[in-house]
Amino acid sequence: MNMATPIRPKDRDAILQSLRAGVVPRLGLHLVQVGRVEEVKALLRDLERITDGGSGIRFVIGEYGSGKTFFLNVVRSVALEKKLVTAHADLTPDRRLQATGGQARALYAELMRNISTRTKPDGGALPSIVERFVSSAAADARERGVNADAVIRERLAQLSEMVGGYDFAEVIAAYWRGHDTGDETLKGNAIRWLRGEFTTRTDARAALGVRTIIDDSNVYDQLKLLSRLVRLAGYSGLLVCLDELVNLYKLANTQARNANYEQILRILNDSLQGTAVGLGFILGGTPDFLLDTRRGLYSYAALQSRLAENTFAVGGLADYTGPVLRLANLSPEDFYVLLGKLRHVYAAGDSASYLVPDEGLQAFMAHCSKRIGEAYFRTPRTTITAFVNLLAVLEQNPGVLWSDVIQKVDVVKDEGGQQAGWIEDDDATPPLTVSNTNPASPKQEDELASFKL
């Protein structure tokens, strides 16, 4: 980060408001990214393989508050820069990979709402992807002096051979007819079908002349077709990011949970065997979701054998090539750099406006260490929020000394929403307040942990 470059108010406010709420900012991720160098390099290799027409899958595993969602968003940002199309969604009780009551179609619909390209990074990019495909085909037809409909049919021929591909190709052809004749209703119906918004085959047949719709039974097949389409449209491939997979682990119904694990196994097999083209998956979850032999992925024997750790990666040795990517904990040094970046963002890039000096960063870390131990940098969500709250108090109370306020910051260990009952929300943030209690006693001051860069 260039300390001399001013930060736009839009980026500054987006970052700070998100972090104060305990959620991951959508903008300016590069301004606060620290550590995780090897993990990012591993995902970059995956993105290059997808760009080359291959496939990939990664299970990003980390504790609550350890930065999984932030890491996934960083990878998504990099993917967009590499001309991939990304789609992301959080799993919930109403959104799953496999279901019979509409939950899988709801997940697909959420992915389509959030589908993004470099020029439309905030979602809603599906119409522009289809438009780009038909426009490029029409331009090719003009150069060759042939009918555009023939060129589109020729390009879609490879899709017709895949599961559900014939109707998928028919829908794209219907969009072209609407594009060619100015029929906005036909174009809209084609996009609605691609988004999974048709609920009955009768409606789909009346609107588009196809006999199938996107439902719970064919979500993954549609994603494979979509990955082919985005490559035909000139993009590098499709990256699907799914977070909060712990909600599958929390399913009380064993049959429903196993059905979802079977779908994960199918995606895993396709990805590892290279049968998917230009399609990658990143799945975020907690250690329990992976390792629990009663309800986690390890409860499914076929998944356990495929996701087992490398037995040679012991004694400090690491392996970043397997499907499971354990997020390394931030070190105290990483966390110190992160606090410095947050201070820089809060000052809008002006080092003369820093509210806390370097020794204040160290004092804050020592205070957090005393309150909750090493969890302050291993699962840093709550301490980040507390630090932003501290800066807000200092900004609005210019006569207050940072050294007086730090000892009043009440930092609570992140429990990951475990009191929330059946569903645990990875974005839930325990309350963080600046308490009215007295500052630490002299004895406590003497016991503050020392810190060296």
N, C-alpha and C positions, 0 to 999 in steps of 0.2 A: 504494500500500500504506500503510495506516495503521500508523505505527510504534508507536502506543499500544495496538494490539489484540494480545492474546496469541495465540500459535499453538498449536493443539491438539497434544499429543504424537503423536497418530496421524498428522497431516499432516506434522509435523516429521520423524518417523522415516521415513515413506514417501519423502519428498523426499530426505533425506540418504542413505538406503540405496541408492536408485536411482542417484543421482549418483555415489556412490563406486564403484558397479559399472559406470558408464559407460552406463547406460540411462536412458530418459525416465521420470520418475515419473508415476503415474496420478492422484495426488491433489495438490492444492495448486499447480497450474501457475501460477495467477495470482500466487502469492507470489514467483516467480522470473522472470516474463516481462519482457523488456526489448526495446526497439527494434521493428523490423519493423512500424511503424505503418501505412505505406501498403499493405503486403502484406495485413495483417489487414483493412483497409478494403475491399480488392479482393475478398477472400473473403466478407466480409459482404454485399457487393452480390450475389454469387453465391447466397448463402443466401436472400436476399430474393427473388431470381428463382425459385428452386426452391419457396419457400413459395407463390408466386403461381401455381404449376402449370407453371412452365417447367423448363428443364434447364440443366446446366452441366458443364464439364469443365476441370480445371486440371492442368497438369504442374508440380509444384513441384520445381525443379532447384537443387541445391546440392552442394557438395563433401562428402566424407566428414567427419563430425563437425561440420558447419556448423549443425546444428540442424533438419534437415528433419523428423525424427520428432517433435521437440518442437513444431514449428510445426503439423504435422498434428494432434497431440493438442490443441493450443490451439483449432484450428478445430473439431474434434469437440466440445469442451466448449461452445463458443459455439452450435454447431448444436443440441445437446441443450437448451440454454436457450431456443432458438427453436422448441421443440416438433417438431424433426425427429427421425426415427429414424436412427441411424448404424450402419454395419457396417464393420469394419476387419479387415485381414489383411495379413501380410507374404508376398510371393511367395518361394518357395523352389524347389529342384529338383523337389519333389513337389507344388507348388501353382502353377499357371499359369492364364492366361486362356483358352488354347486348347490342347487335347491330345486324344489318343486312348487314353491308358492310365489314365484316372481322375484325372489331375492337376488338370483344371479342376473336376471335381466335388469334389475335395478342397479347392480354394480356396473353392468355394461353401459347403461344410460349415463351413469355418473362419469365413467371414463370418457364417453363421447362429449359430455359437457365440458370436460377439462382437457380435451385434446388440444395440443398447442404446437405451434411452429415458431421459428425464430421471429417472424414478423407479427405473429399473434401469440405472445407468450402467456397470456392470461386465459387461454381456453377459447372454445367456440370456433376452432379452426377447421372443422369438418367441411363446411360448404366451400371454403377457399381451396381445400385440398382437391375436392372433386372438380371444382371449376378449373383448377390448374391442370388436372389430368385431361379434361375434354378440350381445353384451349390448346394444350401442346399437341394433342392428336389432330385437332383441326388445322393447326399451323403446319404440321407434317404433311397432312393431306393436300394442302395448297401447294407446298413445295413439290410434291410428287405428282400433282395434277390428277388426283383420284378423289373419290367420294369420301368425305370425312367419316360417315357411318361405317364404311368398310374398314378404315384404319382403326377406329375404336373397337370394332368387333375383333379385328386381328390382335390388338393388344390385350383384349379381355379373354382371348381364347385360353390362355394358360390358367385363368381363374376357373373356367368352366369345368376343368378336370378335378378340382378340389371338392371336398365335402361342402355342400351348400353353395358351390361356386356358380352354378348355372343361374340361379335366381339373383345372386349378388351381381353378376354381370348384366342381367336383364335390368336391374334397378339402375345401374350406371348408364346403360344405354337409354333408359327412359329419361334420365337427367339430361343426356345429350339432346334428345328430341325436344325436351322443354327448352333447353338452351337455344336450339336451332330455330324453333318456331316462336320463341318469346312466351311460352306457356309457363308462367311463374307457379301456377298451381301444381303442374306436373313436377317441376323442379323441387318444389317444397315437399311434395309427397315422397320423392326419392330420398331427400335428406331425412325426412321423418322415419322412413324405413331403415336407413343406415344408422340412425340414432337409437333404434329399438323402440320407437314410440307407437308402432302399430300393435294392438293387443289381440286382434283376431285375423285369421287368414282370409276371411270373407272381405274385410275392409281392404286388406293388402291387394287382393285379387281385383277388386273393383277399381282401386286407384292406380295400380301399376301392372296388373296382369300377371303377378307372380303368386305362387301357391304356398309359399312359406313366409314366416316372419322370424325375427330374432327373438328367441325365448330362452328359458332356463337351460334347455338341452343343447344349445349350439353356440354359446357365448365364446368359448375358446376357438371354435372353428371360424367364427366371424372375425376374431382378432387376427387369425392367420391370414384370412382373405384381405383384411384391411392393411396388413403389413405389405402384402404384394401390391395393393393399390397405391400406397404412398410411394413405393419405389417406382412404379410406373409413372407417377406424377412428377418424378424428378427428385424426390427426397432420398435420404440415405437408408432409412428404415424406420421401424417403430419401436419405441421403448415404453414398456408398461410398468409403472411404479405403483405398487400396492403396499399400503402401510396399515398398521394396527392389526396384523394377522393374529395377535393375541386373542381377538374376538372369536376366532375359530377354536382356539384352546378353551375358551370359556363356554362353548356350546354345551348345554346339559344333555342334549340328545346324542348318544354315542353313534347312532346310525348316520345322523346328519353330519357329525364331525368327521367320521370316516369317509363319507361321500366327498367331502371337501378335500380330504387328504388324498383320496384317489385322483381327484382332478389335479392337485399339485403334482402327484407322481406322473401323471400323463404329460403335464407341461415340462417337468424335469426331464423325462425321457426324451421328449422331442428336442429339447434344447441341447442336451448333452450329445445326442446322436446326430444333431445337425439337420434334422428333417424340416425344421421351420426355417424360413428364408427371411432375413432382415428383421428378425423379431427378437427382442430381449425383454426379460422380466427382472425386476428388483423387488424383493419381498422383505418388508421390515417387520421384525418381531422381537420378543424378549427371549432370554435364555430358557424360561419355562416353556414357552411355545415350542422351542426346538427340543429340549432335552428331557422333558417329563415323559417317562416311559408309560405312564398311565393315560395321559390325555394329550400330550404333545406330539410333534412329528415322529419322535422316537417310539411312540406307541404303535406306529405302523411299520412293520418289519421291513418292507421294501424301501421305505424312505430312510429308515435308520441305517441300512447298509450303504445307501448312496450318499448319505450326508455325514457319515462317521468322520471324525477328525483324523488327520494324518498322524499316525502313531509316532512318526519320527520328529514331528514338530514339538519337541519338548525342550526344557532347559533353556528357555529364552529364544529358541528357534521358531521362525514363523513360516507359514505357507499361505500365500495369497492367491493361489491358483484354484483352490477347491470351490465348490458351490457355496459353502458357508463362509461368510466374512464377518469375523468377530471384530466389532469396533474397539480399537485400542482405547484405553482410558487416556484422557488428557493428563499430561504431567503438570506439576505445579508451575514449571516454566512456561508451558503452553497457556496455562490459565492466566499467568501474569501478562503475557502478550495479549491475550483476549481482553483483559480489563483495560489495557492500554488502548486497544482499538475501540472499545466502547467509549472510553473517555474522549478519544479523538472524534468519533462520530457525534457524540453529544455536543462537542464544541464546534460542529459543522466544519471540521477540518482546520480550524484555527488554533494552533498550539498556544497562542497567547491567551486563549479563553479557557484553558483547562481548569476545571473546578477542583481537582485533586492532584497533588504532586506525586512523583514516583513513590516517595515514602508512604504516601497515603494508600497507594495500591497494595503495598506490602502489609500495611497495618490492617487493611480490610481483609486480606487473605488470612492473616494471623487470627483475626477475630472469628472468621468463618471456621477456621480449623479448630479453634477452641470450642465453638458451639456445636458443630456436627461432625468433626473429624475430617478424614480425607475424602468423605463423600462430596465435599464442596467443589472439588475439581474432577472427581470421577463421574458424578452425575450433576453437571453444573447448572441445570435449568433454574433451580430456586435461587442460587447465589447470584446468577446473572441478573435475575429479576430484582433481587435485593440491591445490587449495585446500581442499577438504573434508578431505582427508587431513591437511593442515597443521593445520586446526582441531581434528581429532581428537587429534593429538599434543599440541597445546597444552592441550586440556581434560584429558587424562590425565596430563600432567606439569606441574602448576601452577607448579613452581619454574623452568621454562624460559622464557627471554625469546623473544618472537616474532622479534626481530631476529637472534638466533643461529640459529634454526631455518630461516628462509626461505632462507638461502644453501645449505642442505643438501637442499632439495627438488629432486629429479631429475625434470625435465619432459621427456618424450619427444615428438617431433613425431608427430601422428596420421597413420599410413600407410594407414588405412582397411582394414586386414586384407589388404593386397595380398600378404602372404606366405602367405596361407591356401590358395592354389591356385585351383581352378576357381571356387569360390563365394566372393565377398567379402561379409562380414557387416557391415552398417552399424552394428550395435550392438557389434561387437568393440572392445575397449579395450586398447591397448598397455599394458604394465606401467608402473605409476607407483609409485615408491617414494621414501622418504626415505633417501637414501644416507648412508653413513658417511664420505664423502670430506671433506677439509678445506674450511673456508669459503673463499670467493673471496679472492684476494690483494688488497692495497690498490690495485694498478693496475686490477684488474677493478672494484673498488668505485667508482673514479673514473670508469669508463666506463659506469656505469649510465645508461640512457636517462632523460631528464627527461620529466615528464608534467604536463600542466596541464588542468584541467577547462575 
